[in-house]
Amino acid sequence: MECRVLSIQSHVVRGYVGNKSASFPLQVLGFEVDSINSVQFSNHTGYSHWKGQVLTADELHVLYEGIKLNNVHHYDYVLTGRRQTFPNSP
C-alpha cells in the first residue's frame, strides 16, 4: 500500500534543511512525497547572508488548487516545517 505525504517546508540551494533533507529519506522508506517549498533560499539563514523568495499564502493556495484540480490531493500525512530564527537575522 502506497503512503502519500505532502511536505510543506523550506528549500535551500546549498545545504540540507526542510524539503531537501526530508524528501529523500521518506522516499527511501517507500513514501510517495509531494513537496511544496514554502521558501527558496540560497542557503540556511544561519549564514551571514542569504537570498531568496518566500511563498505567500495566496501562492500556496494556487499550488494546492492545482493539485486538487487533478484529483491528486489525497494524502496520508502532511509534514510541515517552521522557520528557525537566529540572532541578528532579519
C-alpha positions in Angstrom: 0.0 0.0 0.0 1.4 3.4 -1.0 1.5 6.1 1.6 1.5 9.7 0.3 3.0 12.7 2.1 2.5 16.4 1.4 5.6 18.1 2.7 5.3 21.9 3.1 8.7 23.2 4.1 11.6 25.4 3.2 14.2 24.7 0.5 17.8 25.7 0.2 20.1 25.6 -2.8 23.1 24.9 -0.7 22.8 22.6 2.4 20.2 20.2 3.7 17.2 21.6 5.5 13.4 21.4 5.1 12.2 19.6 2.0 15.7 19.0 0.8 16.5 17.0 3.9 13.1 15.3 4.4 12.1 14.1 0.9 14.8 11.6 0.1 14.7 9.7 3.4 10.9 9.4 3.2 11.2 8.2 -0.4 13.8 5.6 0.7 11.3 4.4 3.3 8.7 3.9 0.5 6.6 7.1 0.9 5.4 9.0 -2.2 6.4 12.6 -1.4 4.9 15.8 -2.9 6.8 18.9 -1.9 5.7 22.5 -1.7 8.7 24.8 -0.9 7.4 27.5 1.5 10.7 29.4 0.9 13.5 29.1 -1.5 16.8 30.4 -0.2 20.3 30.3 -1.4 21.4 28.7 1.9 20.4 28.3 5.5 19.6 31.5 7.4 22.3 30.7 9.9 24.9 32.0 7.4 25.8 35.7 7.4 24.0 36.2 4.1 21.2 34.6 2.2 18.9 35.5 -0.7 15.7 34.1 -1.9 11.9 34.1 -2.0 9.1 33.4 0.5 5.9 31.8 -0.8 2.8 33.8 0.1 -0.4 32.3 1.4 -2.1 33.1 -1.9 0.7 31.4 -3.9 0.4 28.3 -1.6 -3.3 28.2 -2.2 -2.8 28.4 -6.0 -0.4 25.4 -5.9 -2.8 23.3 -3.8 -5.7 24.2 -6.0 -3.7 22.9 -9.0 -3.2 19.6 -7.1 -6.9 19.4 -6.3 -8.0 20.0 -9.9 -6.1 16.9 -10.9 -7.6 14.9 -8.0 -4.2 14.0 -6.6 -4.6 15.8 -3.3 -5.3 12.8 -1.1 -2.5 12.4 1.5 -2.0 10.1 4.4 0.4 12.6 6.1 1.2 16.3 6.0 4.6 17.3 7.1 5.4 20.9 7.8 8.4 22.8 9.0 8.9 26.1 10.7 11.4 28.8 10.1 14.3 28.7 12.6 15.4 32.2 13.6 18.9 33.2 14.7 20.3 36.2 16.4 20.8 39.1 14.0 18.5 37.5 11.4 16.0 39.8 9.6 
